[in-house]
Amino acid sequence: MKIAIPVDERSMESAVCQSFGRTPYYLFYETEGGTSEFRDNSASASQGGAGIKAAQLIVDEKTDALLTPRCGENAAQVLRGAGVRVYKTMNNSLKDNIGAFKEGKLSELNEIQPGLHNHRG
């Protein structure tokens, strides 16, 4: 199973990033073989719609599950529409969350954040 996690750094020692759409990197991790790959988040610099663009990146990578502390409603619709399950991280440790996911200890993320429609900032 391929999972994606937003991270602050390109390192297995990195913390889970608190922002899904504006994270600098994603870790793509294969649970069967334990292989991992860090990818830049091309959506992080977007003026708007970063969550939707980031969700499409996750979908395009043929990811089965996303582990994240929070997710906006538009991104969640893209992910769920493509069959990507979204799980809530339990703390900031990347390794702890991978372990908890493998053991079935993470719950699905149900508290979806409202989108920033027509946000002007």
C-alpha positions in Angstrom: 0.0 0.0 0.0 1.3 3.4 -0.9 0.9 6.2 1.6 1.7 9.9 1.5 2.6 12.2 4.4 3.2 16.0 4.3 6.7 16.6 5.9 8.8 19.6 6.7 12.1 18.2 5.5 13.4 15.5 3.1 14.3 13.2 6.0 12.8 10.2 7.8 13.6 12.2 11.0 11.3 15.0 9.8 8.2 16.1 11.5 4.8 15.8 9.9 3.9 19.2 8.5 0.8 20.8 9.9 -0.3 22.0 6.5 -1.4 19.6 3.8 -1.6 21.9 0.8 1.3 24.1 1.6 3.8 21.5 2.9 7.2 21.8 1.3 7.5 18.0 0.7 5.6 14.8 0.7 6.9 11.4 1.7 5.6 8.6 -0.5 6.0 5.3 1.4 5.4 1.8 0.4 4.2 -0.2 3.4 5.1 -3.6 1.9 8.7 -3.0 1.0 9.4 0.0 3.2 10.7 2.0 0.3 10.3 5.8 0.5 10.6 8.8 -1.8 10.5 12.5 -1.0 8.9 14.8 -3.6 8.6 18.5 -3.7 5.1 19.9 -3.3 4.7 22.0 -6.5 1.4 23.4 -5.1 3.0 25.0 -2.1 3.6 28.4 -3.8 0.2 28.6 -5.4 -1.7 31.8 -5.0 -4.9 29.9 -4.3 -6.2 26.3 -4.5 -3.0 24.8 -3.0 -5.0 22.0 -1.3 -6.8 21.0 -4.5 -3.5 21.0 -6.5 -1.7 19.0 -3.7 -4.6 16.5 -3.6 -4.3 16.0 -7.4 -0.5 15.4 -6.9 -1.4 12.7 -4.3 -3.9 11.1 -6.7 -1.5 11.2 -9.7 1.0 9.3 -7.6 -1.5 6.5 -7.3 -1.5 6.8 -3.5 -3.8 4.6 -1.4 -3.8 6.7 1.8 -2.9 10.1 3.1 -1.7 10.7 6.7 -2.2 14.3 7.7 -3.2 16.4 10.7 -5.8 18.3 8.7 -7.3 18.6 5.3 -9.6 21.2 3.6 -13.0 20.2 2.2 -12.1 20.8 -1.5 -8.9 18.7 -1.2 -10.8 16.0 0.7 -13.4 15.8 -2.1 -10.6 15.3 -4.7 -8.9 12.6 -2.6 -12.1 10.7 -1.7 -13.4 10.9 -5.2 -10.2 9.1 -6.3 -10.5 6.5 -3.5 -7.7 7.9 -1.4 -8.4 7.3 2.3 -7.4 10.1 4.7 -6.1 9.3 8.2 -5.4 11.7 11.0 -1.8 11.8 12.3 -1.4 11.3 16.0 1.7 13.5 16.7 4.5 15.1 14.8 6.8 12.1 14.4 6.9 10.7 10.9 8.2 7.3 12.1 5.5 7.0 14.8 2.7 7.7 12.4 4.0 5.2 9.8 4.2 2.6 12.6 0.7 3.5 13.9 -0.7 3.3 10.4 0.8 -0.2 9.8 -0.6 -1.4 13.1 -4.1 0.0 12.2 -4.0 2.6 15.1 -4.8 5.7 13.1 -8.4 6.8 12.7 -9.9 8.3 9.5 -9.9 12.1 9.4 -13.4 13.2 9.8 -12.9 16.9 10.9 -12.6 18.4 7.5 -11.7 22.1 7.4 -13.9 24.6 5.5 -12.2 25.9 2.3 -11.1 29.5 1.8 -13.4 30.3 -1.0 -12.9 33.7 -2.6 -10.2 34.4 0.1 -8.4 37.7 -0.4 -5.2 38.1 1.5 
